């Protein structure tokens, strides 16, 4: 079975700001050896890109539907992107 590498863009809606969602995302991405970034958006959502293999991205996305303890994820929009290598996982600030 081929385990291709690609990037996944995600936009998370719900109670996802002010609850540690960015730090949780970074920790969870690192747990699955994924690189990329996460940031808060002005519309109170959180956006991220993770880069890595399909199996690890699938596991990461599965956890994103729950998020950190104080969050309440309502919607998670995803878009698969071509692979672009990131060197680490960073929290971006507006």
Helices and strands as residue ranges (DSSP letters): E 5-15, H 21-31, E 35-40, E 46-53, H 54-64, E 72-81, E 89-92
